[in-house]
């Protein structure tokens, strides 16, 4: 298990990997410990979501694929019910 700031009192899969600084080109570097822990490699695609109140979320696209599928299934179900 990687060492570092992720041990600051969080458990159950929650970690703090530190802070990042936005560079002149608007880029950020994901801390090495976080990249290693989550298996993020150069060339990987990440999804960036934003909420005005909560901020940004950076995750792998497949994390939300299942949730999106459930939403679309529910939409399909409601359309079928209204067509009957």
C-alpha positions as CSV (number, residue, x, y, z in Angstrom):
1,X,0.0,0.0,0.0
2,X,1.4,3.4,-0.9
3,X,2.5,5.7,1.9
4,X,1.6,9.4,2.2
5,X,-1.2,11.8,3.0
6,X,-4.0,9.4,2.3
7,X,-3.7,8.1,5.9
8,X,-5.1,11.3,7.4
9,X,-7.9,9.7,9.3
10,X,-9.9,8.3,6.4
11,X,-10.8,4.6,6.0
12,X,-13.1,2.5,3.9
13,X,-11.4,3.3,0.6
14,X,-11.3,7.0,1.1
15,X,-7.9,8.7,0.8
16,X,-6.3,12.1,0.6
17,X,-3.4,12.0,-1.9
18,X,-2.4,15.7,-1.4
19,X,-3.0,18.8,-3.4
20,X,-2.2,19.7,-7.0
21,X,-1.4,23.0,-8.7
22,X,-2.9,24.2,-12.0
23,X,0.0,25.0,-14.4
24,X,0.2,27.8,-16.9
25,X,-1.5,25.6,-19.6
26,X,-4.3,24.7,-17.2
27,X,-2.9,21.2,-16.6
28,X,-2.7,19.3,-13.3
29,X,-0.5,16.4,-12.4
30,X,-2.2,13.6,-10.6
31,X,0.0,12.6,-7.6
32,X,2.1,9.5,-8.3
33,X,0.7,7.6,-5.3
34,X,-2.9,8.2,-6.6
35,X,-1.9,7.1,-10.1
36,X,-0.2,3.9,-8.7
37,X,-3.1,3.2,-6.4
38,X,-5.8,3.5,-9.1
39,X,-3.6,2.0,-11.9
40,X,-3.7,5.2,-14.0
41,X,-1.3,5.0,-16.9
42,X,-0.2,7.5,-19.5
43,X,-2.7,7.7,-22.3
44,X,-5.7,6.6,-20.1
45,X,-8.9,8.6,-20.5
46,X,-10.5,10.2,-17.4
47,X,-13.9,11.8,-17.1
48,X,-14.1,15.2,-15.5
49,X,-17.5,16.2,-14.0
50,X,-18.3,19.5,-12.4
51,X,-20.9,20.8,-10.0
52,X,-21.0,24.5,-9.0
53,X,-21.5,23.7,-5.3
54,X,-19.4,20.6,-4.9
55,X,-16.5,21.1,-7.4
56,X,-14.8,18.7,-9.7
57,X,-14.8,15.0,-9.9
58,X,-12.2,13.1,-11.9
59,X,-12.9,9.4,-12.5
60,X,-12.6,6.7,-15.1
61,X,-15.5,6.7,-17.6
62,X,-16.5,3.1,-16.8
63,X,-17.2,4.1,-13.2
64,X,-20.3,5.9,-14.4
65,X,-21.2,3.6,-17.3
66,X,-23.3,1.3,-15.0
67,X,-25.1,4.3,-13.4
68,X,-25.8,5.8,-16.8
69,X,-27.2,2.4,-17.9
70,X,-29.6,2.4,-15.0
71,X,-30.8,5.9,-15.8
72,X,-31.4,5.0,-19.4
73,X,-33.2,1.8,-18.4
74,X,-35.5,3.8,-16.2
75,X,-36.2,6.3,-19.0
76,X,-37.0,3.4,-21.3
77,X,-39.3,1.9,-18.7
78,X,-41.2,5.2,-18.2
79,X,-41.6,5.7,-22.0
80,X,-43.0,2.2,-22.4
81,X,-45.5,2.8,-19.5
82,X,-46.7,6.1,-21.0
83,X,-47.1,4.4,-24.5
84,X,-49.5,1.8,-23.0
